[in-house]
Amino acid sequence: MGGMGMEERILIVEDDIETAAAIRAVIEAMGCSVDHCSTLEAGVAAAVSTPYKVIVLDRMLPGGDGVEAMARIRAGGSTALILILSALGRAANRVEGLEKGADDYLPKPFEPDELRARVRALLRRGTMQVLDNDLLAFGDLEIRLKARTVHVKRAHVAVSPKEFELLTYFARNAGQIVTRMQLLENVWNLHFDPGTNVVDVHVGRLRRKLEEAGSTAIQTARGEGYVFAPLGAAG
């Protein structure tokens, strides 16, 4: 069972039997193995005990709101990418899910092709982190992709999963202007502007953490976006 030939494991947490069957059919057709839980508690327990690549998580579940459970899943050590699937499909609901740490948010009812495309994108994103060598180093700033850790001057900087993705995207585009729309598309997988400051809030929080540790890597390009330029600035 070599590393590349292994099936990707995906967890579905969904209480509606028909919806769960429809999701399972799409994902199994992609060649992935699927586990299914129908309550929030069972889903959280499975998520923290098994190394899933992607978790498809309903919002309104017996036991509570899937969005609120994401923090417990992360705290339990899961590095799975989380796709929220919900009948709560308004932009405000999507933004709430993404701000609380979801990697993608798909409203119900969904098209099977759309679900397939979203899951495939998340699987690709999961493998991208270990494609090149594990360490991205810029002067005093080090990003370890497999461990998902950030260090400045050897000191650990605690970042959220979303902040880590944001920093990794910046690092892969070092020295170039990165627009808010690029970040929405590549880090939040939103192909429209939700009309909120979700990008600015996350960038501000990440920049503050890095500056407190002694790195001025993230610069603002007035009216255009941001530039990740850690060399020289680190001193």
Number of C-alpha atoms within 10 A of each C-alpha: 6 5 6 7 7 10 14 17 19 25 25 24 27 27 19 11 9 10 15 18 14 11 19 20 13 16 23 13 10 14 11 15 16 18 14 20 19 18 18 23 16 13 23 21 14 19 28 18 12 14 16 21 22 23 27 25 27 29 22 18 18 13 12 13 14 26 24 13 19 21 14 15 20 17 11 14 13 20 20 24 22 24 24 24 27 23 14 16 15 10 15 13 16 22 22 14 23 23 17 15 23 24 23 23 26 20 18 13 11 14 10 14 9 11 19 16 11 17 23 15 13 22 17 11 15 16 12 11 17 14 10 10 10 14 16 16 16 17 16 18 23 19 20 18 20 13 12 17 17 23 18 21 14 11 13 12 18 14 17 15 17 19 18 20 21 20 22 20 17 21 21 11 14 18 16 15 18 19 15 18 16 16 20 18 13 15 22 23 17 19 11 10 13 13 9 11 12 18 18 13 12 16 20 13 14 21 19 15 16 21 15 11 17 17 22 21 24 24 16 13 14 7 7 11 17 21 20 22 20 21 17 10 14 17 10
